[in-house]
Amino acid sequence: MSDARARGIVSDVDRRRTGVRWSLRLTQGVLLLATLAVGLGPILWTAKGALSPTQDLLREPLRLWPSSLQPENLTAAWTELRVGHYLFNTVVLVGGSWLVQLVVAATGAFALSVLRPRFGRLVYGAVLATLFVPGTVSLVALYLTVLDLSLVDTPWAVWLPAGAHAFNVLIMKQFFDALPSELYQAAQVDGAGPIRLFWQIVMPMSRPILAVVSLLAVMDAWKDFLWPMVAISDAESQPLAVALPRLAETAEQNQVIAGMLVAIVPPLLLFLTFQRHIVRGIGFTGLKG
């Protein structure tokens, strides 16, 4: 703690001064409140809009509390807008995208970090080069590829492209590089092959980074709008993120916001549940700020 304070912008001598101490506490409090407002503000506004009458949203959109609570908006959104159906579509697409990303990232990083093939560095450089290519640039080529494979309007059109996520391979390879190489060598001396080395040595120690990659995969797939809209033209098969803008053209505004609230809750609960594993994984990969 003393070393951390010595490296700070305020010395221990200054911290003992009443004015400096109270100024620091005030600054920390203001920053904390600002962070809460930025982070929780949109969520609270969405919850308020989901429970408000439509007239309140039109006349006083910035009102902090609805004139009358209408929890039946959630039920109406679930039944009339069929939010439950589109939520199920979202879960199917997100679950498949998560599994494909996890398999590709784990096996690719294992090959590059542990097996180290002859052209591993060249392959790793090619994978990292894709980070500099915006997704919209390859959108047409990707759609033509999916069209040629007859995968349009199927979940595979979303699942398979999700595996081409270079950032997940990057952070998982960094994690594997940090594991003791003596474990690999000892396992290979005992006769362990690549498959056994992967399942019995690497994977049991990779729970933190698996949690991080899982969160990134789920969040990315859950909020994805453009590609599912292009790849899945059938309205009955579209996820909630694509269906809500279409439903907003004819539905009540409070019901649409209620659908937005339903879309926000699952990833929020997922993060709160696995936040410890996520923080540990970020620490291991060296991506801390």
C-alpha positions in Angstrom: 0.0 0.0 0.0 2.8 2.4 0.9 4.5 1.7 -2.5 1.3 2.4 -4.3 0.9 5.7 -2.5 4.5 6.6 -3.2 3.9 6.2 -6.9 0.7 8.3 -6.8 0.3 12.0 -7.6 -0.3 12.8 -4.0 2.3 12.1 -1.4 1.7 10.8 2.2 2.6 14.2 3.6 -0.1 15.9 1.4 -2.6 13.3 2.3 -2.3 14.2 6.0 -3.5 17.7 5.3 -7.2 18.2 5.9 -7.9 20.2 2.8 -6.1 17.7 0.5 -7.8 14.7 2.2 -11.3 16.1 1.9 -10.6 17.2 -1.7 -9.6 13.7 -2.6 -12.7 12.2 -1.0 -14.9 14.7 -2.8 -13.3 14.0 -6.1 -13.6 10.2 -5.6 -17.3 10.6 -4.6 -18.0 12.7 -7.7 -16.3 10.3 -10.0 -18.1 7.4 -8.4 -21.5 9.1 -8.8 -20.7 10.0 -12.4 -19.7 6.4 -13.2 -23.0 5.2 -11.6 -25.0 7.7 -13.6 -23.3 6.7 -16.9 -23.5 3.0 -16.2 -26.9 2.6 -14.5 -28.7 5.6 -16.1 -29.7 3.9 -19.3 -30.7 0.8 -17.5 -32.9 2.7 -15.0 -34.4 4.8 -17.8 -35.3 1.6 -19.7 -36.9 0.1 -16.6 -38.8 3.3 -16.1 -40.0 3.4 -19.7 -41.1 -0.2 -19.6 -43.4 0.6 -16.7 -44.7 3.9 -17.9 -47.8 4.8 -20.0 -47.0 5.7 -23.6 -48.4 9.2 -23.1 -45.7 9.8 -20.4 -43.0 8.8 -22.8 -44.3 11.1 -25.4 -45.0 14.2 -23.3 -42.2 13.9 -20.6 -39.5 11.5 -21.9 -37.0 12.7 -19.2 -39.4 12.2 -16.3 -37.6 10.4 -13.5 -40.7 8.4 -12.3 -43.8 7.3 -14.2 -47.1 8.9 -13.4 -48.6 5.4 -12.9 -46.8 2.1 -12.9 -47.9 -0.4 -15.6 -46.2 -3.7 -15.0 -48.6 -5.2 -17.5 -46.5 -3.7 -20.2 -44.0 -6.5 -19.7 -46.8 -9.1 -20.1 -48.1 -7.4 -23.2 -44.7 -7.3 -24.8 -44.2 -11.0 -24.0 -47.5 -12.0 -25.5 -48.5 -9.4 -28.1 -45.0 -8.6 -29.5 -43.9 -12.3 -29.0 -40.8 -11.2 -27.2 -40.4 -14.6 -25.7 -40.2 -16.2 -29.2 -37.6 -13.8 -30.3 -35.7 -14.2 -27.1 -35.6 -17.9 -27.7 -34.2 -17.3 -31.2 -31.5 -15.0 -29.6 -30.6 -17.7 -27.1 -30.2 -20.3 -29.8 -28.0 -18.0 -32.0 -25.9 -16.8 -29.0 -25.4 -20.3 -27.6 -24.2 -21.6 -31.0 -21.9 -18.6 -31.5 -20.5 -19.0 -28.0 -19.7 -22.6 -28.6 -18.1 -22.1 -32.0 -16.0 -19.1 -30.7 -14.9 -21.1 -27.6 -13.8 -24.1 -29.7 -12.0 -22.1 -32.3 -10.2 -19.9 -29.8 -9.2 -22.7 -27.5 -7.9 -25.1 -30.2 -6.3 -22.3 -32.2 -4.5 -20.8 -29.2 -3.4 -24.2 -28.0 -1.9 -25.0 -31.4 -0.1 -21.7 -31.6 1.1 -21.6 -28.0 1.7 -25.2 -27.1 2.1 -27.3 -30.2 3.9 -24.4 -32.1 3.9 -25.7 -35.7 6.5 -24.6 -38.2 4.5 -21.8 -39.7 2.9 -20.9 -36.4 4.2 -17.3 -36.4 3.0 -16.7 -39.9 -0.5 -18.0 -39.1 -0.6 -16.0 -35.9 0.3 -12.8 -37.8 -2.4 -13.6 -40.4 -4.9 -14.0 -37.6 -3.9 -10.7 -36.0 -4.1 -8.9 -39.3 -7.8 -9.6 -39.5 -8.2 -7.3 -36.5 -7.5 -4.3 -38.8 -10.2 -5.2 -41.2 -13.6 -3.8 -40.3 -16.5 -6.3 -40.4 -18.5 -4.2 -42.8 -15.7 -4.5 -45.4 -16.1 -8.2 -45.6 -19.9 -8.2 -45.3 -20.6 -8.8 -49.0 -18.0 -11.5 -49.4 -19.3 -13.2 -46.3 -22.9 -13.1 -47.4 -21.9 -14.5 -50.8 -20.0 -17.3 -49.1 -23.0 -18.2 -46.9 -25.3 -18.0 -49.9 -23.1 -20.4 -51.9 -23.2 -22.9 -49.0 -27.0 -22.6 -48.8 -26.8 -21.5 -45.1 -29.0 -18.4 -45.5 -31.9 -18.3 -43.0 -30.3 -21.0 -40.9 -28.5 -20.6 -37.5 -25.3 -21.8 -39.1 -25.1 -18.6 -41.0 -24.5 -16.8 -37.7 -22.7 -19.6 -35.8 -19.9 -20.3 -38.3 -18.7 -16.7 -39.0 -18.7 -16.1 -35.2 -15.7 -18.4 -34.9 -13.5 -16.0 -36.9 -12.8 -13.8 -33.9 -9.1 -13.0 -33.8 -9.2 -11.2 -30.4 -10.4 -14.3 -28.6 -7.5 -16.2 -30.0 -5.1 -13.4 -29.0 -6.1 -13.3 -25.3 -6.3 -17.1 -25.0 -2.9 -17.5 -26.5 -1.5 -15.0 -24.0 -3.0 -17.0 -21.2 -1.5 -20.3 -22.5 1.9 -18.6 -22.9 1.8 -17.7 -19.2 1.2 -21.3 -18.1 4.4 -23.2 -17.0 6.0 -24.9 -19.9 7.3 -27.6 -17.5 3.8 -29.0 -17.2 3.7 -29.6 -21.0 7.1 -31.2 -21.0 6.4 -33.4 -18.0 3.1 -34.6 -19.6 4.8 -35.3 -22.9 7.5 -37.3 -21.1 4.7 -39.4 -19.6 3.4 -40.1 -23.1 0.6 -37.6 -23.3 -0.4 -36.7 -26.9 -1.8 -33.4 -28.1 -5.5 -34.4 -27.3 -4.7 -35.6 -23.8 -2.5 -32.5 -23.2 -5.3 -30.3 -24.3 -8.1 -31.9 -22.2 -6.3 -33.0 -19.1 -3.6 -30.3 -18.6 -4.5 -27.1 -20.3 -8.3 -27.0 -20.1 -8.5 -27.6 -16.3 -6.2 -24.6 -15.7 -8.0 -22.3 -18.2 -11.3 -21.7 -16.4 -10.6 -17.9 -15.8 -9.8 -17.2 -19.5 -12.6 -19.5 -20.6 -15.0 -17.3 -18.6 -13.6 -14.1 -20.2 -13.9 -15.5 -23.7 -17.3 -16.8 -23.0 -18.5 -13.4 -21.7 -17.0 -11.6 -24.8 -18.6 -14.1 -27.1 -22.0 -13.9 -25.5 -22.0 -10.1 -25.3 -20.8 -9.8 -28.9 -23.4 -12.2 -30.2 -26.2 -10.9 -28.0 -26.0 -7.3 -29.3 -25.1 -8.2 -32.9 -27.6 -6.6 -35.2 -26.2 -6.1 -38.7 -25.1 -9.6 -39.6 -28.2 -11.5 -38.2 -30.4 -9.0 -40.1 -28.5 -9.8 -43.4 -28.1 -13.5 -42.9 -31.6 -14.3 -41.5 -34.3 -12.6 -43.6 -37.1 -14.8 -42.2 -38.9 -12.7 -39.6 -39.8 -15.8 -37.5 -36.2 -16.8 -37.1 -34.7 -13.4 -36.3 -33.2 -12.6 -32.8 -34.6 -10.0 -30.5 -32.1 -7.3 -31.5 -33.3 -7.5 -35.1 -37.0 -8.0 -34.4 -37.4 -5.0 -32.0 -36.7 -2.2 -34.5 -39.1 -3.8 -36.9 -41.8 -4.2 -34.2 -41.2 -0.6 -33.1 -42.9 0.7 -36.3 -46.3 -0.6 -35.3 -46.2 -1.4 -31.5 -46.8 0.8 -28.5 -43.6 2.6 -27.4 -43.8 1.3 -23.8 -44.1 -2.3 -25.0 -41.0 -1.9 -27.2 -39.1 -0.5 -24.3 -40.3 -3.4 -22.2 -38.9 -5.7 -24.9 -35.6 -3.8 -24.6 -35.6 -4.4 -20.9 -36.1 -8.1 -21.4 -33.1 -8.1 -23.8 -30.9 -6.3 -21.3 -31.5 -8.4 -18.2 -29.9 -11.8 -19.3 -26.4 -10.5 -20.2 -26.4 -8.3 -17.1 -27.2 -11.3 -14.9 -24.5 -13.3 -16.7 -21.9 -10.7 -16.0 -22.9 -10.3 -12.3 -22.8 -14.1 -11.9 -19.3 -14.7 -13.4 -17.6 -11.4 -12.6 -15.0 -12.9 -10.3 -13.9 -15.4 -13.0 -13.8 -12.6 -15.5 -11.6 -10.3 -13.4 -9.2 -13.2 -12.8 -9.0 -14.0 -16.4 -8.3 -10.4 -17.4 -5.6 -10.3 -14.8 -4.0 -13.5 -16.2 -4.0 -12.2 -19.8 -2.2 -9.0 -18.8 -5.0 -6.8 -20.2 -5.5 -4.8 -17.0 -5.6 -1.1 -17.1 
